[in-house]
Amino acid sequence: MTRALEIDREGVQNKSMEKEKLIKLGQVRQKVYQDSESEDKALEYIGLLTTEMELLEEFMKNAVIMREKFSESIKILFTIGRHSQFMVEKLKGQRKREIKKILEDAKKISGESYDRILKLEPSDDTDLRMKLLVIRQKEQHEKAIEEIDRYEQKHGRDSQTIMMRADYHYFKKEGDKIEALIPEIEKIDDEFKHSAIAYLNIYSQMDSGQQSEIAMRNILKSIEEKPELEFSFSILNLYCEHLKPIPSIMREILRETLKTKRSLALLSNIMGLFIRFTIFFPDDEVFRELILKAHPLDIPVVTTLSALCMHFDNYGLARYIMNSWSDRDTSMSPQFAIFVSTVAKEMAEKCNSGIGIRPVKSKDAKKRIARLKADLISASINALRRYTTLAPDDPSAHLQMAMRLVEFNQKDKAFEFFEKANKLDKSNQLAKFNIAMIKKESGENIEAYELFREIIKEKMVKPEITVESMIQASEIAIRFGWIKEGESFLAAAKAIMPFDERVTTKLAKIYLKEAKIIGSEFALEKAEEQLEISVSHDPKNIEAMYYLSHVRYMKHEYLMAIRNLMKVSNYDSPFKMLSYFWISRSYYQLYKNLLFSKREYLKTAIEYATKLEKLTDHLPLVSEYIMHLNNEACIKQMSGLIDEEKDYCKVDPEAIRIQKEKRETIVDKIKKADKFDKAGEVKVLAVFAPQMNIINENEINDPKRYFSIGSVGCIEVSYLPGGGGYQVTGNLGDSFKNSIKVAYTYFVRYLQTHNLQPDLDKTMHIHVPGWIPKYDGPSAGLPISVAMISAYTGTPLPKIITMTGEVTSMGKVRTVGGIKEKIEATKEKGVDTIIIPADNKWDYLDMLLKREEIKGEDIKIPEVIDVETVDQVVEMFGIGLKDS
């Protein structure tokens, strides 16, 4: 290897450069080493060195070497001189000593390269054009025509030399001489002929700014005859720079262009021309081609441009994105990635409403719109992936990506980006908060709680994040029974944002839930107090107004409840359908409890219930509720209390059939399910320690409060040798013990119906495992009664079921509180079916409606069967005594 090609082998490998480009640079450098005499390989190497400012020092080192080695090559000298000049312009004004030195060297290299070119003879048209550019830069214009004449004498006249003459005449403003060249072009027959005719025509029309069909037709003809000649597209760019393109011919040019395999740069350029001049695309083929060829980081940009042009006719916005994408500095910025992502997101959202989108006239229009939406969602996400790739150590990049994924309900994917953002910046409270929320929603409550507490303890950055963390932490604390800490969080949140009704509403909902579970008047009063504060701060607080109506309902103030619910139903909110249901329930209670206007109240209850009919397809229980009210009206109609023309006695046979089939399917599944190993064992739904009013007479302050928590427990009943009667063990309250006594009375009655008596030599032993917390309340009466019969007959119960319900001594199943909490407690407890009292059926419907309207935590709800008597359950499980 000669001294002249001792090129720096290491070069500059800046992290911001693309990996592919560095690999390409290394490959080309190796070719130069292997063939040091090749002008083409040297040009390719210089070309790559001049694409990145990070390779400045490597270029400067090799420019001198290349200039000496190829001192007779106009192409290499011109390339070196042009880039050296570009660097002078780019770095002008820099004060650093090393930069000043580079500038001085660049000026010297540029000047010496251009001076050398002026002394050389061009060997081809490209050399001639480069030399003419140097002559113009040196302002030696009079030498241009002489140089062209000399070249033509030696090599002959062609389309290229005629175009160079036209350049000179245009510079000298000699338009008549340009027109005189057109007949000369027509005599020549080479590959550039049609492009040259267009070129001269453009120059002759350039100052008019109008359209030139002749020029455009010649450009089209050149592409048709010489599709491999990309010079035609350079002429097209020149045309569009100075004249207004003709849309119909542009579409023909695009069709011809796409018939041949094209480069990414060429396709991007022609797409940009269409967007720049608002020329409607004939179809989306060019976008599809670009997506196939584009770098993965550029695909979301192309997808967004395609949607803007092909579906939303927003060429103005497409033009802005196209211009930004064409600017290297702008296209690599975070702002560009975020902007493209936002535009794609907004278009994806418009796919739902159809606003602003071009109508799709096709049989599969819905599928096409759905596919477009999916593509835009992907583009929105991947536009931010462009940001995370270009700036992997920027926490904002990962946070933006995570937030976008959350917006598109991809929380599982968002989690890793939130964690990355948090790892890069521990002070980023938004990332930490979202990590905590995702953990909370996935059931990792303790980890979420600790993260919320971290945010609360840190210096407040954004009050809304701190307050929301306090609210979330309080919710978890209260769920686990850490009441004092939970209330302290809410008190602190209220101190930061005293007029934030979210805090008072949240606290009110906690009290209201407790009032519903155990009927505490103290909890109900506290809920009413907090909700009234929320509504007074914001009369349009729909959520607070809705729950305040529940307080009125529980206090039997049904007309007040209806008044509030009517207001809620006037708003298009998640509580609208729920309001109709509770208006119906309130009117039904008025009908049941008052002596006057009974029929009007019942009719109004039915009227509001029918507003829920559109939900019956996926909530069959709605049909049952409407049938229940109609049956009541039917009875009154038959007795003459309702004499309206409407036939309330009509029965919907389809609804009854569906209801019957569903119940039979569930029962069949229960009978086939695995059983407990021993008879008498049963799962039971319970509420832990519902004690709200432990008051010390010496205390003046508010009573201590212990909030209830739903759970799935277990009861074991054994029928063993003993002295008769029953025995109870476990940490049980008085109410629970009473329910066992009542259940045993039912058990004795059950035996008597089969002409049997309890065996005096055996004892019924009822054991409730677990000593903390204490179990209390009457709601375990049903499972205890069923377990007693199971133990007596020696028939095990299914493992997949659990139940709740108060039992009378006659075996009737009565309503209980906390249905929602008990059902939710079955999550991941191996429960497929829950048995509840028939009187709780509409509480269950309320829960289903709330889950339907208010999208909250997605807990899989087991199948629910309502019963009126213990005998129904005994028969269902097949554990009873046979008549024989």
NUDREN-409975 format. One record per residue (C-alpha): y, x, z; residue in one letter. Coordinates in steps of 0.2 Angstrom, whole numbers. Each point is the difference from the previous one (the first is absolute). Layout:
BEGIN
> y  x  z  code
> Y  X  Z  a .
...
This chain:
BEGIN
> y  x  z  code
> 0  0  0  m .
> 17  7  -5  t .
> 14  3  12  r .
> 10  -14  -10  a .
> -12  -13  7  l .
> -1  5  18  e .
> 3  -18  5  i .
> 1  -6  18  d .
> -18  -7  3  r .
> 4  -9  16  e .
> 16  -9  -6  g .
> 8  -13  11  v .
> -12  -14  7  q .
> 12  -13  8  n .
> -9  -14  10  k .
> 11  -13  -8  s .
> -7  4  -18  m .
> -14  -10  -6  e .
> -17  8  2  k .
> -5  -4  -18  e .
> 16  10  -6  k .
> -4  15  10  l .
> -18  0  -7  i .
> 7  -1  -18  k .
> 12  14  4  l .
> -14  11  6  g .
> -10  -4  -16  q .
> 14  4  -12  v .
> 4  16  9  r .
> -18  6  -2  q .
> 1  -4  -18  k .
> 16  11  -2  v .
> -10  15  9  y .
> -14  -2  -12  q .
> 10  -1  -16  d .
> 17  9  4  s .
> 5  0  -19  e .
> -1  -19  -2  s .
> 17  -8  -2  e .
> -6  -18  2  d .
> -8  5  17  k .
> 15  8  6  a .
> 11  -15  -5  l .
> -12  -11  9  e .
> 1  11  16  y .
> 19  0  -1  i .
> 0  -19  -3  g .
> -9  -3  16  l .
> 11  13  10  l .
> 15  -10  -5  t .
> -6  -17  7  t .
> 3  4  18  e .
> 14  7  9  m .
> -12  7  13  e .
> -6  12  -14  l .
> 17  8  -2  l .
> -4  17  6  e .
> -16  1  -10  e .
> 9  -5  -16  f .
> 14  13  3  m .
> -13  14  2  k .
> -9  -5  -15  n .
> 15  -5  -11  a .
> 5  19  -2  v .
> -18  5  -3  i .
> -3  -14  -14  m .
> 17  4  -8  r .
> -4  18  -2  e .
> -18  -4  -6  k .
> 5  -13  -13  f .
> 17  7  -5  s .
> -3  -6  -18  e .
> -4  -18  5  s .
> 14  -13  -1  i .
> -10  -13  8  k .
> -4  10  16  i .
> 18  7  1  l .
> 7  -17  -2  f .
> -11  -8  13  t .
> 4  14  12  i .
> 19  -1  -3  g .
> 1  -19  1  r .
> -9  -1  17  h .
> 10  15  7  s .
> 16  -10  -6  q .
> -7  -16  9  f .
> -3  10  16  m .
> 18  6  -1  v .
> 6  -18  -1  e .
> -12  -6  13  k .
> 4  13  13  l .
> 19  1  -3  k .
> 10  0  16  g .
> -14  7  11  q .
> 7  13  12  r .
> -16  8  6  k .
> -1  19  -4  r .
> -17  -1  -8  e .
> 5  -15  -10  i .
> 15  9  -7  k .
> -11  14  -5  k .
> -11  -12  -9  i .
> 15  -8  -9  l .
> 6  17  -6  e .
> -17  5  -7  d .
> -2  -17  -8  a .
> 17  1  -9  k .
> -5  17  -6  k .
> -17  -5  -6  i .
> 7  -15  -9  s .
> 14  9  -8  g .
> -11  15  -6  e .
> -13  -12  -7  s .
> 12  -10  -10  y .
> 8  16  -7  d .
> -16  6  -5  r .
> -4  -17  -9  i .
> 15  2  -11  l .
> -6  16  -7  k .
> -18  -7  -5  l .
> -5  -8  -16  e .
> -8  -18  3  p .
> -19  0  -5  s .
> -1  -19  -1  d .
> 10  -16  2  d .
> -2  0  19  t .
> 8  18  1  d .
> 14  -6  -11  l .
> 4  -15  11  r .
> 0  11  15  m .
> 11  13  -8  k .
> 13  -13  -6  l .
> 1  -7  18  l .
> 4  18  6  v .
> 13  1  -14  i .
> 8  -16  6  r .
> 0  5  18  q .
> 8  17  -5  k .
> 13  -11  -9  e .
> -4  10  -16  q .
> -1  -17  -11  h .
> 5  8  -16  e .
> -16  10  0  k .
> -11  -16  1  a .
> 0  -4  -19  i .
> -2  18  -5  e .
> -15  1  11  e .
> -8  -16  -7  i .
> 4  6  -18  d .
> -8  17  4  r .
> -15  -8  7  y .
> -2  -13  -15  e .
> 1  15  -12  q .
> -14  8  8  k .
> -11  -15  5  h .
> 6  -14  -10  g .
> 8  -17  4  r .
> -9  -13  10  d .
> 4  -15  11  s .
> 3  10  15  q .
> 14  12  -8  t .
> 8  -16  -7  i .
> 1  -7  17  m .
> 7  16  7  m .
> 14  -1  -13  r .
> 3  -18  6  a .
> 2  6  18  d .
> 14  12  -6  y .
> 9  -12  -11  h .
> 0  -13  15  y .
> 7  13  11  f .
> 13  3  -12  k .
> 3  -19  -3  k .
> -4  1  -18  e .
> -9  -17  -2  g .
> 1  0  -19  d .
> -10  16  -1  k .
> -13  -7  11  i .
> -2  -15  -12  e .
> -1  12  -15  a .
> -15  8  8  l .
> -11  -16  -1  i .
> -4  1  -19  p .
> -5  18  4  e .
> -13  -6  13  i .
> -7  -13  -12  e .
> -5  14  -12  k .
> -10  9  14  i .
> -17  -5  4  d .
> -6  7  17  d .
> -6  -7  16  e .
> 18  -2  7  f .
> 7  -9  -15  k .
> 1  -18  8  h .
> 6  7  17  s .
> 13  10  -9  a .
> 7  -15  -10  i .
> 1  -9  17  a .
> 8  15  7  y .
> 14  0  -13  l .
> 2  -18  1  n .
> 3  0  18  i .
> 13  14  -2  y .
> 9  -10  -13  s .
> 0  -16  11  q .
> 2  9  17  m .
> 18  -4  4  d .
> -3  -19  -4  s .
> -12  -3  14  g .
> -8  -14  -10  q .
> -17  -2  -7  q .
> -8  9  -14  s .
> -15  -8  -8  e .
> -2  14  -13  i .
> -2  13  14  a .
> -12  -11  10  m .
> -11  -4  -15  r .
> -1  19  -4  n .
> -5  4  18  i .
> -13  -13  -1  l .
> -7  6  -17  k .
> 0  18  7  s .
> -11  -6  15  i .
> -11  -10  -12  e .
> -3  15  -12  e .
> 0  14  12  k .
> -6  -7  17  p .
> -3  17  7  e .
> 18  6  -3  l .
> 9  -3  16  e .
> 16  6  -8  f .
> 2  -19  -6  s .
> 2  -5  18  f .
> 14  13  3  s .
> 9  -8  -14  i .
> -3  -17  8  l .
> 8  7  16  n .
> 15  6  -10  l .
> 2  -17  -8  y .
> -1  -9  17  c .
> 13  12  7  e .
> 13  -4  -12  h .
> -5  -17  -8  l .
> -6  -17  5  k .
> -19  -2  -4  p .
> -7  -15  -9  i .
> -12  -9  11  p .
> -12  -6  -14  s .
> -2  18  -7  i .
> -2  7  17  m .
> -15  -11  3  r .
> -7  6  -16  e .
> 3  18  5  i .
> -9  -3  16  l .
> -15  -8  -8  r .
> -2  15  -12  e .
> 3  12  15  t .
> -15  -8  9  l .
> -12  2  -14  k .
> -1  19  3  t .
> -4  9  16  k .
> 17  4  8  r .
> 6  11  14  s .
> 6  -7  17  l .
> 18  7  -3  a .
> 1  -9  -17  l .
> -6  -16  6  l .
> 11  1  15  s .
> 15  3  -12  n .
> -3  -14  -11  i .
> -3  -12  15  m .
> 17  6  6  g .
> 9  -4  -16  l .
> -7  -18  0  f .
> 6  -2  18  i .
> 17  8  -3  r .
> 4  -11  -14  f .
> -8  -16  7  t .
> -12  -2  -14  i .
> -15  -11  5  f .
> -17  8  -2  f .
> -12  -9  -12  p .
> -14  3  13  d .
> -4  11  15  d .
> -11  12  -10  e .
> 13  15  3  v .
> -1  -3  19  f .
> -19  0  0  r .
> 0  16  -10  e .
> 13  8  12  l .
> -10  -5  15  i .
> -16  8  -7  l .
> 10  16  -3  k .
> 12  1  14  a .
> -2  10  16  h .
> -7  -11  15  p .
> 17  2  8  l .
> 9  -7  -15  d .
> -12  -15  -3  i .
> 9  -12  13  p .
> 17  4  -10  v .
> -8  -5  -16  v .
> -8  -15  7  t .
> 17  -6  8  t .
> 9  3  -17  l .
> -14  -10  -9  s .
> 2  -15  12  a .
> 19  0  -1  l .
> 0  0  -20  c .
> -16  -10  -3  m .
> 1  -13  13  h .
> 17  -1  8  f .
> 12  4  -14  d .
> 10  11  11  n .
> 5  14  -11  y .
> 15  5  10  g .
> -10  5  15  l .
> -13  8  -11  a .
> 14  10  -8  r .
> 5  6  17  y .
> -17  5  5  i .
> -3  9  -17  m .
> 16  10  1  n .
> -5  5  18  s .
> -17  5  -5  w .
> 6  10  -14  s .
> 11  10  12  d .
> -11  13  8  r .
> 10  2  16  d .
> 1  -19  3  t .
> -18  -4  -5  s .
> -6  12  13  m .
> 11  -7  14  s .
> -7  -12  14  p .
> 14  -13  -5  q .
> -8  -2  -17  f .
> -17  -2  7  a .
> 6  -13  12  i .
> 10  -9  -13  f .
> -14  -2  -12  v .
> -12  -6  14  s .
> 13  -13  6  t .
> 2  -6  -18  v .
> -19  -2  -3  a .
> -2  -9  17  k .
> 14  -12  -4  e .
> -8  -4  -17  m .
> -17  -2  8  a .
> 7  -13  12  e .
> 8  -9  -15  k .
> -17  -2  -7  c .
> -4  -13  13  n .
> 15  -11  -3  s .
> 2  4  -19  g .
> 19  2  2  i .
> 7  11  -13  g .
> -16  4  -8  i .
> -3  -4  -19  r .
> -12  -15  -2  p .
> -18  5  -5  v .
> -7  -11  -14  k .
> -18  2  2  s .
> -16  -8  6  k .
> -2  14  13  d .
> 18  0  5  a .
> -4  0  19  k .
> -12  14  -2  k .
> 13  10  -10  r .
> 14  -3  13  i .
> -13  5  14  a .
> -4  16  -9  r .
> 18  4  -2  l .
> 3  -3  18  k .
> -14  11  5  a .
> 7  14  -12  d .
> 17  -2  8  l .
> -7  2  17  i .
> -9  15  -5  s .
> 16  7  -8  a .
> 10  -3  15  s .
> -12  9  11  i .
> -3  14  -12  n .
> 19  3  -2  a .
> 1  4  18  l .
> -16  11  -2  r .
> 11  10  -12  r .
> 12  3  15  y .
> -14  5  12  t .
> -7  12  -13  t .
> 17  8  -4  l .
> 5  1  18  a .
> -16  1  10  p .
> 9  6  16  d .
> 13  -13  0  d .
> -4  -13  13  p .
> 11  -13  -8  s .
> -11  1  -16  a .
> -16  -5  10  h .
> 10  -13  10  l .
> 6  -8  -16  q .
> -17  0  -7  m .
> -7  -8  16  a .
> 13  -14  0  m .
> -3  -4  -18  r .
> -19  -2  3  l .
> 3  -11  15  v .
> 11  -11  -11  e .
> -15  -2  -12  f .
> -12  -4  15  n .
> -9  17  -2  q .
> 2  5  19  k .
> -17  10  0  d .
> 7  11  -14  k .
> 18  1  9  a .
> -7  6  16  f .
> -4  18  -6  e .
> 18  1  -7  f .
> 8  -6  16  f .
> -11  13  9  e .
> 6  14  -12  k .
> 18  -5  3  a .
> -2  0  18  n .
> -9  17  0  k .
> 15  7  -10  l .
> 13  -7  11  d .
> -5  -5  17  k .
> 17  -8  3  s .
> -3  -13  -14  n .
> -1  -16  11  q .
> -3  -11  -15  l .
> -16  9  -5  a .
> -6  0  18  k .
> 4  -19  1  f .
> -9  -4  -15  n .
> -15  10  5  i .
> 0  -9  17  a .
> 1  -17  -9  m .
> -15  4  -12  i .
> -10  5  15  k .
> 4  -15  9  k .
> -5  -11  -14  e .
> -16  9  -2  s .
> -4  -3  19  g .
> 4  17  6  e .
> 12  -7  13  n .
> 0  14  13  i .
> 4  13  -13  e .
> 14  -11  -7  a .
> 6  -3  17  y .
> 2  18  4  e .
> 10  3  -17  l .
> 11  -15  4  f .
> 4  8  17  r .
> 4  17  -8  e .
> 13  -9  -10  i .
> 7  -9  15  i .
> 2  16  10  k .
> 8  10  -15  e .
> 18  1  -3  k .
> 5  -16  -9  m .
> 3  2  -19  v .
> 0  -17  -6  k .
> 1  -14  13  p .
> -10  -12  -10  e .
> -15  12  0  i .
> 1  3  18  t .
> 2  -19  4  v .
> -15  -4  -11  e .
> -10  13  8  s .
> 4  -8  17  m .
> -5  -17  -6  i .
> -17  7  -7  q .
> -3  10  15  a .
> 3  -15  11  s .
> -12  -11  -10  e .
> -14  13  2  i .
> 4  2  19  a .
> -1  -18  3  i .
> -16  -2  -10  r .
> -8  13  11  f .
> 8  -8  16  g .
> 13  13  3  w .
> 13  -13  3  i .
> 12  10  10  k .
> 2  13  -13  e .
> 0  -13  -14  g .
> 14  -9  7  e .
> 10  16  4  s .
> -1  4  -19  f .
> 7  -17  -5  l .
> 13  1  13  a .
> 5  17  -7  a .
> 0  -7  -17  a .
> 11  -14  5  k .
> 13  13  8  a .
> 1  9  -17  i .
> 1  -15  -11  m .
> 5  -15  12  p .
> 3  -12  -14  f .
> -17  4  -9  d .
> -9  -16  1  e .
> -16  9  -5  r .
> -2  6  18  v .
> 3  -16  8  t .
> -11  -9  -12  t .
> -14  12  2  k .
> 1  -2  19  l .
> 1  -19  -2  a .
> -16  0  -11  k .
> -10  10  14  i .
> 5  -12  13  y .
> -3  -15  -11  l .
> -18  6  -4  k .
> -3  2  18  e .
> 6  -18  4  a .
> -12  -6  -14  k .
> -15  9  7  i .
> 1  -5  19  i .
> 14  -13  0  g .
> 12  10  11  s .
> 16  -9  2  e .
> 9  17  5  f .
> -5  7  -17  a .
> 6  -15  -9  l .
> 17  0  8  e .
> 2  19  -3  k .
> -5  -3  -19  a .
> 13  -14  -1  e .
> 13  11  8  e .
> -3  14  -12  q .
> -1  -11  -16  l .
> 16  -9  4  e .
> 9  17  2  i .
> -7  5  -18  s .
> 5  -17  -8  v .
> 18  1  8  s .
> 2  18  -7  h .
> -6  -6  -17  d .
> -1  -18  -4  p .
> -10  4  -16  k .
> -13  10  10  n .
> -14  -11  -8  i .
> -14  9  10  e .
> 9  -3  17  a .
> 3  -18  -5  m .
> -18  -3  -5  y .
> -7  7  17  y .
> 13  -10  10  l .
> -7  -15  -8  s .
> -17  5  7  h .
> 8  1  18  v .
> 7  -18  -3  r .
> -17  -6  -6  y .
> -9  8  16  m .
> 13  -9  11  k .
> -4  -16  -9  h .
> 18  -1  -7  e .
> -7  -5  -17  y .
> 16  -7  -7  l .
> 9  16  4  m .
> -14  10  -8  a .
> 1  -10  -16  i .
> 18  3  -1  r .
> -2  18  1  n .
> -14  0  -12  l .
> 9  -10  -13  m .
> 14  14  0  k .
> -14  13  -2  v .
> -8  -10  -15  s .
> 17  0  -9  n .
> -1  19  -3  y .
> -12  8  -12  d .
> -8  11  13  s .
> -18  4  5  p .
> 2  -13  14  f .
> 2  -15  -13  k .
> -18  -6  -1  m .
> -3  4  18  l .
> 15  -11  4  s .
> -7  -15  -10  y .
> -16  2  10  f .
> 9  0  17  w .
> 11  -15  -5  i .
> -16  -9  -4  s .
> -7  5  17  r .
> 16  -5  9  s .
> 0  -17  -8  y .
> -18  -3  4  y .
> 3  4  18  q .
> 14  -13  0  l .
> -12  -12  -7  y .
> -13  4  13  k .
> 12  0  15  n .
> 13  -13  -3  l .
> -1  -19  0  l .
> 13  -4  -13  f .
> 1  4  -19  s .
> -18  6  0  k .
> -4  -4  -18  r .
> 16  8  -6  e .
> -4  16  9  y .
> -18  1  -6  l .
> 5  -4  -18  k .
> 13  14  1  t .
> -13  12  7  a .
> -11  -3  -15  i .
> 15  2  -12  e .
> 4  18  6  y .
> -19  4  1  a .
> -1  -4  -19  t .
> 13  13  -3  k .
> -14  13  4  l .
> -12  -7  -14  e .
> 4  15  -12  k .
> -8  12  13  l .
> -17  -10  0  t .
> -8  11  -13  d .
> -1  15  12  h .
> 2  -9  16  l .
> -12  -15  0  p .
> 4  -3  18  l .
> 17  -8  -6  v .
> -10  -13  -9  s .
> -9  -4  17  e .
> 16  -2  9  y .
> 7  -12  -13  i .
> -16  -10  1  m .
> 1  0  19  h .
> 17  -8  -1  l .
> -5  -12  -13  n .
> -15  -5  10  n .
> 11  -4  14  e .
> 11  -10  -11  a .
> -15  -9  -8  c .
> -5  -6  17  i .
> 18  -7  3  k .
> 0  -8  -17  q .
> -16  -9  3  m .
> 7  -6  17  s .
> 16  -6  -8  g .
> 12  12  8  l .
> 3  8  -17  i .
> 2  -12  -15  d .
> 6  11  -14  e .
> -6  -1  -17  e .
> -7  18  1  k .
> -19  1  3  d .
> -2  12  14  y .
> -18  -4  1  c .
> -4  9  -16  k .
> -12  15  3  v .
> 0  15  -11  d .
> -19  3  -3  p .
> 3  17  -8  e .
> 9  6  16  a .
> -14  -7  11  i .
> -14  8  -11  r .
> 9  17  1  i .
> 2  -1  19  q .
> -18  -5  2  k .
> -7  14  -11  e .
> 11  13  8  k .
> -7  -5  17  r .
> -18  0  -5  e .
> 2  17  -8  t .
> 7  7  16  i .
> -13  -8  11  v .
> -14  6  -12  d .
> 7  18  1  k .
> 0  -1  19  i .
> -18  -6  1  k .
> -5  15  -11  k .
> 10  13  10  a .
> -7  13  12  d .
> -2  -6  18  k .
> 3  8  16  f .
> -15  8  8  d .
> -1  -11  15  k .
> 4  -19  2  a .
> 16  -5  10  g .
> 11  14  -7  e .
> 16  -6  -9  v .
> 16  7  -7  k .
> 15  -9  8  v .
> 19  0  -5  l .
> 11  3  15  a .
> 18  4  5  v .
> 2  14  13  f .
> 9  -3  16  a .
> 13  -14  -5  p .
> 11  2  15  q .
> 18  -4  -3  m .
> 6  -5  17  n .
> -5  11  14  i .
> 15  -3  11  i .
> 3  8  17  n .
> 10  -12  11  e .
> 10  15  7  n .
> 6  5  -18  e .
> 16  -6  -8  i .
> -3  8  -17  n .
> -10  -7  -15  d .
> -18  -2  3  p .
> -12  14  -6  k .
> -7  -4  -17  r .
> -17  4  -7  y .
> -3  -5  -18  f .
> -16  -7  -6  s .
> -11  10  -13  i .
> -14  -9  -10  g .
> -17  9  0  s .
> -18  -3  -4  v .
> -11  1  16  g .
> -18  -3  4  c .
> -9  -12  12  i .
> -18  2  5  e .
> -10  -15  7  v .
> -17  3  7  s .
> -13  -14  6  y .
> -10  10  13  l .
> -11  -4  15  p .
> 11  -4  15  g .
> 5  -14  12  g .
> 7  -12  -13  g .
> 18  -4  -5  g .
> 11  14  -8  y .
> 8  17  5  q .
> 15  8  -7  v .
> 5  18  0  t .
> 15  9  -8  g .
> 19  2  3  n .
> 5  -18  -3  l .
> 14  -11  5  g .
> -2  -17  8  d .
> 3  -10  -16  s .
> -14  10  -9  f .
> -11  -4  15  k .
> 4  -18  -2  n .
> -4  0  -18  s .
> -18  7  4  i .
> -2  -14  12  k .
> 4  -13  -13  v .
> -11  9  -13  a .
> -14  -1  13  y .
> 3  -19  3  t .
> -1  -2  -19  y .
> -16  10  -1  f .
> -8  -11  13  v .
> 5  -16  -9  r .
> -7  8  -16  y .
> -17  2  8  l .
> 0  -17  7  q .
> 3  -7  -18  t .
> -17  8  -4  h .
> -8  -7  16  n .
> 0  17  9  l .
> 8  7  16  q .
> 5  18  4  p .
> -15  10  7  d .
> 3  2  19  l .
> -10  17  -1  d .
> 12  7  -13  k .
> 19  5  1  t .
> 12  0  -14  m .
> 9  17  1  h .
> 17  1  -9  i .
> 7  18  -1  h .
> 16  5  -8  v .
> 0  19  -3  p .
> 16  10  3  g .
> 10  0  16  w .
> 17  5  -7  i .
> 10  -11  -5  p .
> -5  -16  9  k .
> -6  -14  -11  y .
> 7  -17  3  d .
> 4  -17  -8  g .
> -12  -14  -6  p .
> -2  5  -18  s .
> -17  8  3  a .
> -8  -17  4  g .
> -7  -2  -17  l .
> -9  17  -2  p .
> -6  -1  18  i .
> -8  -17  -3  s .
> -8  6  -16  v .
> -7  16  8  a .
> -8  -11  14  m .
> -10  -10  -12  i .
> -4  16  -10  s .
> -7  8  16  a .
> -9  -16  5  y .
> -9  -2  -17  t .
> -2  19  -2  g .
> 8  -1  -17  t .
> 12  15  -4  p .
> 17  -4  -8  l .
> 7  8  -16  p .
> 10  16  2  k .
> 13  -4  -13  i .
> 8  -15  9  i .
> 12  -2  15  t .
> 8  -16  7  m .
> 13  -7  11  t .
> 3  -17  8  g .
> 2  -9  17  e .
> -15  -11  3  v .
> 0  -16  10  t .
> -15  -5  11  s .
> -5  -12  -14  m .
> -1  14  -13  g .
> 16  -4  -9  k .
> 10  15  -7  v .
> 18  0  5  r .
> 15  10  -7  t .
> 5  18  6  v .
> 14  11  -2  g .
> 2  17  -9  g .
> -10  -5  -16  i .
> 10  12  -11  k .
> -2  15  12  e .
> -18  -3  3  k .
> -4  -1  -19  i .
> 9  16  -3  e .
> -9  8  14  a .
> -16  -1  -10  t .
> 6  13  -12  k .
> -14  13  -3  e .
> -11  -8  14  k .
> -14  -5  -11  g .
> 5  -19  0  v .
> -2  -10  -15  d .
> 2  -18  7  t .
> 10  -7  14  i .
> -2  -17  8  i .
> 15  -9  7  i .
> 4  -17  7  p .
> 4  -13  -13  a .
> 17  -3  8  d .
> 4  18  -4  n .
> -3  -3  -18  k .
> 18  -2  -5  w .
> 5  16  11  d .
> -12  9  -12  y .
> 9  -8  -15  l .
> 17  6  7  d .
> -7  17  1  m .
> -7  -1  -18  l .
> 17  -6  -7  l .
> 9  13  9  k .
> -11  14  -7  r .
> 3  -8  -17  e .
> 19  -2  1  e .
> 4  15  11  i .
> -9  16  -7  k .
> -4  9  16  g .
> -14  11  6  e .
> -15  -3  -12  d .
> -14  -4  13  i .
> -16  -7  -7  k .
> -3  -17  8  i .
> -18  -6  3  p .
> -6  -17  -5  e .
> 6  -14  13  v .
> -10  -15  4  i .
> 7  -14  11  d .
> -11  -10  12  v .
> 3  -15  12  e .
> -16  2  11  t .
> -11  13  6  v .
> -15  -9  -7  d .
> 7  3  -18  q .
> -1  19  4  v .
> -17  -1  8  v .
> -7  -9  -16  e .
> 9  12  -12  m .
> -8  15  8  f .
> -17  -9  2  g .
> -2  6  18  i .
> -2  -18  8  g .
> -15  -8  8  l .
> -11  -10  -12  k .
> -3  -18  4  d .
> -18  3  3  s .
